């Protein structure tokens, strides 16, 4: 089999869909995962890619953290932008509790995290990590939406960085086949399939998504998380869509 890569799209709180897909891949896709060379992602997608690569046994712990984080954000008067609420500190606390001590070693040259340089506005895919803290900083940078997650961009290697989703929301690696995963309906390997829509697509930062009302609702949910019941439905949708893909490609176990 030629090189296979997995890429998880930027999607904010819709990362719960990614966790559903990751859970299905971990449970039923061993045949696929043993051939995966690169794990890529932007923003929330980079977080799930990291967990699937370095600590797949902690996916359920990630679910619980995401449900609590979403509920906490919903309770704020103005959501994530509420004065005094430190969105990034909360995100860091989740990473600190979930990522193993050798996460940076497991991720070395296998994980590709999309980040955006604030000065040049260019995209970079970071794949080398000198320490666990180094890895966490890159993941925080990839998840930092200016104005939404705070006002100070993340400093890394003497420069300032923000959300990789702004310049490359779905990294496709140059070698082999990249299996693309997104909670937005579009031309992707694993994604919801909206029915009865006009067959119109737009390319948003390297992601071909369908022009549909459902995708507009999803975009809103990415920044303003829905209630837990809806989040659980999104998780199940990600799981089911990944299982469907594994069956179609004859990788299901």
C-alpha positions as CSV (number, residue, x, y, z in Angstrom):
1,X,0.0,0.0,0.0
2,X,1.3,3.5,-0.8
3,X,1.8,6.0,1.9
4,X,-1.4,7.0,3.7
5,X,-1.8,10.2,5.7
6,X,-4.7,11.5,7.8
7,X,-5.6,15.1,7.8
8,X,-8.2,16.7,10.2
9,X,-9.7,20.0,9.2
10,X,-9.9,23.2,11.3
11,X,-13.3,23.4,12.9
12,X,-13.4,24.9,16.5
13,X,-15.8,23.1,18.8
14,X,-16.9,20.8,16.0
15,X,-13.7,19.0,16.9
16,X,-16.1,16.6,18.7
17,X,-16.9,15.2,15.2
18,X,-13.2,14.6,14.7
19,X,-13.1,12.7,18.1
20,X,-15.9,10.5,16.9
21,X,-14.0,9.8,13.6
22,X,-10.8,9.2,15.6
23,X,-12.6,6.8,17.9
24,X,-13.9,4.8,14.9
25,X,-10.4,4.7,13.3
26,X,-8.9,3.5,16.6
27,X,-11.5,0.9,17.2
28,X,-12.1,-0.4,13.6
29,X,-9.3,0.9,11.5
30,X,-6.1,-0.9,12.7
31,X,-5.4,-2.1,9.2
32,X,-5.4,1.5,8.0
33,X,-3.6,3.1,11.0
34,X,-0.6,0.7,10.7
35,X,0.1,2.2,7.2
36,X,-0.5,5.8,8.2
37,X,2.8,7.8,7.9
38,X,1.7,11.3,8.6
39,X,-1.0,12.8,10.9
40,X,-1.9,16.4,9.9
41,X,-4.3,19.0,11.1
42,X,-5.2,22.7,11.7
43,X,-6.7,24.2,14.9
44,X,-9.0,21.6,16.6
45,X,-8.0,19.2,13.9
46,X,-4.4,19.3,14.9
47,X,-5.4,18.5,18.5
48,X,-7.3,15.4,17.5
49,X,-4.5,14.3,15.1
50,X,-2.1,14.6,18.0
51,X,-4.2,12.5,20.3
52,X,-4.8,9.8,17.7
53,X,-1.1,9.6,17.2
54,X,0.3,9.9,20.7
55,X,-2.5,8.8,23.1
56,X,-5.4,7.1,21.3
57,X,-6.5,5.4,24.5
58,X,-7.4,8.9,25.8
59,X,-10.0,9.7,23.2
60,X,-12.8,9.2,25.7
61,X,-11.1,11.5,28.2
62,X,-10.9,14.1,25.3
63,X,-14.6,13.8,24.8
64,X,-15.4,14.5,28.4
65,X,-13.0,17.5,28.4
66,X,-14.6,18.8,25.2
67,X,-18.1,18.6,26.6
68,X,-17.1,20.4,29.8
69,X,-15.1,23.0,27.9
70,X,-18.0,23.7,25.5
71,X,-20.5,23.9,28.5
72,X,-18.1,26.3,30.3
73,X,-17.8,28.5,27.2
74,X,-21.6,28.5,26.7
75,X,-22.1,29.7,30.3
76,X,-20.0,32.8,29.7
77,X,-22.0,35.9,28.9
78,X,-20.2,36.5,25.6
79,X,-18.9,33.0,25.1
80,X,-15.1,32.7,24.5
81,X,-14.7,36.5,24.2
82,X,-16.1,37.3,27.6
83,X,-13.7,39.6,29.5
84,X,-11.8,37.7,32.1
85,X,-12.3,34.3,30.6
86,X,-9.0,32.8,29.6
87,X,-9.9,30.5,26.7
88,X,-6.3,29.5,25.9
89,X,-5.4,28.7,29.5
90,X,-8.4,26.3,29.6
91,X,-7.3,24.7,26.3
92,X,-3.7,24.3,27.6
93,X,-5.0,22.6,30.8
94,X,-6.7,20.0,28.6
95,X,-3.5,19.4,26.7
96,X,-1.4,19.2,29.8
97,X,-3.7,16.5,31.3
98,X,-4.1,14.4,28.1
99,X,-0.8,14.4,26.2
100,X,1.8,11.8,27.5
101,X,5.3,13.0,28.7
102,X,6.9,11.6,25.4
103,X,4.2,13.1,23.1
104,X,6.8,15.2,21.3
105,X,8.9,12.1,20.6
106,X,6.0,10.2,19.2
107,X,5.0,13.2,17.1
108,X,8.4,13.9,15.7
109,X,8.4,13.9,11.9
110,X,4.9,12.2,11.9
111,X,2.7,15.1,13.0
112,X,2.2,18.1,10.8
113,X,0.6,21.1,12.5
114,X,-0.7,24.0,10.4
115,X,0.2,27.5,11.8
116,X,0.1,31.0,10.4
117,X,2.8,33.6,10.8
118,X,1.4,37.0,11.9
119,X,4.0,39.0,10.1
120,X,4.2,37.3,6.7
121,X,0.7,35.8,6.9
122,X,2.3,32.6,5.5
123,X,1.4,29.1,6.4
124,X,3.9,26.7,8.0
125,X,3.5,23.0,8.7
126,X,5.5,22.2,11.8
127,X,6.7,18.6,12.2
128,X,9.7,18.8,14.5
129,X,9.3,19.3,18.3
130,X,12.2,19.6,20.7
131,X,10.1,19.1,23.8
132,X,6.6,18.5,25.0
133,X,6.2,22.2,25.8
134,X,7.3,22.9,22.2
135,X,4.6,20.7,20.9
136,X,2.0,22.3,23.2
137,X,3.0,25.8,22.0
138,X,2.6,24.8,18.3
139,X,-0.8,23.3,19.0
140,X,-1.9,26.4,20.9
141,X,-0.7,28.6,18.0
142,X,-2.7,26.5,15.6
143,X,-5.8,27.0,17.7
144,X,-5.5,30.7,18.3
145,X,-8.2,32.6,16.5
146,X,-7.3,36.3,16.9
147,X,-9.9,38.3,18.9
148,X,-11.9,35.1,19.7
149,X,-9.3,33.2,21.8
150,X,-7.5,36.4,23.0
151,X,-5.5,39.3,21.9
152,X,-1.9,38.1,22.2
153,X,-0.8,35.7,19.5
154,X,1.3,32.7,20.6
155,X,5.0,33.1,20.7
156,X,7.1,30.3,19.3
157,X,10.8,30.4,18.3
158,X,10.9,34.2,18.6
159,X,7.9,34.9,16.3
160,X,4.2,35.3,16.7
161,X,1.7,32.8,15.4
162,X,-2.0,32.3,15.0
163,X,-4.6,29.8,13.8
164,X,-3.4,27.6,11.0
165,X,-6.9,27.3,9.7
166,X,-6.7,30.9,8.4
167,X,-4.1,29.9,5.7
168,X,-4.4,26.1,5.4
169,X,-7.4,24.6,7.2
170,X,-6.9,21.1,5.7
171,X,-3.2,20.2,5.1
172,X,-2.6,17.7,2.3
173,X,0.9,16.1,2.6
174,X,3.0,15.9,-0.6
175,X,3.7,12.1,-0.5
176,X,1.1,9.4,-0.8
177,X,-2.7,9.7,-0.3
178,X,-4.1,12.1,2.3
179,X,-7.4,10.9,3.8
180,X,-9.3,14.1,4.6
181,X,-11.7,14.5,7.6
182,X,-14.0,17.4,8.2
183,X,-17.3,18.1,10.1
184,X,-18.3,20.3,7.1
185,X,-20.1,18.6,4.2
186,X,-17.9,18.8,1.1
187,X,-15.5,16.9,-1.3
188,X,-13.8,15.0,1.5
189,X,-13.2,11.4,2.4
190,X,-14.9,11.5,5.8
191,X,-17.5,14.2,6.3
192,X,-21.3,14.6,6.6
193,X,-23.2,14.3,3.3
194,X,-25.9,17.0,3.0
195,X,-28.7,15.9,0.8
196,X,-30.9,17.8,-1.6
197,X,-28.6,20.8,-1.8
198,X,-27.3,22.7,-4.9
199,X,-24.1,21.1,-6.0
200,X,-22.1,24.2,-5.3
201,X,-18.7,24.2,-3.5
202,X,-16.4,26.9,-2.3
203,X,-12.8,26.5,-1.4
204,X,-12.2,27.8,2.1
205,X,-8.5,27.8,3.0
206,X,-7.8,24.6,1.1
207,X,-11.0,22.9,2.1
208,X,-13.8,22.3,-0.5
209,X,-17.0,22.7,1.3
210,X,-20.6,22.7,0.0
211,X,-22.7,25.8,0.0
212,X,-25.5,24.7,2.3
213,X,-27.6,25.9,5.2
214,X,-26.4,23.0,7.3
215,X,-22.8,24.1,6.8
216,X,-23.7,27.6,7.9
217,X,-25.2,26.2,11.1
218,X,-22.1,24.1,11.6
219,X,-19.9,27.2,11.2
220,X,-21.9,28.9,14.0
221,X,-21.5,25.8,16.2
222,X,-17.7,25.8,15.6
223,X,-17.4,29.1,17.5
224,X,-20.5,29.0,19.7
225,X,-20.8,25.4,20.9
226,X,-24.3,23.8,21.1
227,X,-25.7,21.9,24.1
228,X,-24.3,18.6,25.1
229,X,-27.0,16.5,23.4
230,X,-26.1,18.1,20.0
231,X,-22.4,17.6,20.7
232,X,-23.0,13.9,21.4
233,X,-24.9,13.7,18.1
234,X,-21.9,15.3,16.3
235,X,-19.6,12.7,17.9
236,X,-21.8,9.9,16.7
237,X,-21.9,11.4,13.2
238,X,-18.1,11.5,13.1
239,X,-17.9,7.9,14.3
240,X,-20.5,6.7,11.7
241,X,-19.0,8.6,8.8
242,X,-15.6,7.1,9.6
243,X,-17.0,3.6,9.8
244,X,-18.8,4.1,6.4
245,X,-15.4,5.2,4.9
246,X,-13.6,2.2,6.4
247,X,-16.2,-0.2,5.0
248,X,-16.1,1.5,1.5
249,X,-12.3,1.3,1.3
250,X,-12.3,-2.3,2.7
251,X,-10.3,-1.2,5.8
252,X,-13.0,-2.0,8.4
253,X,-12.1,-4.5,11.1
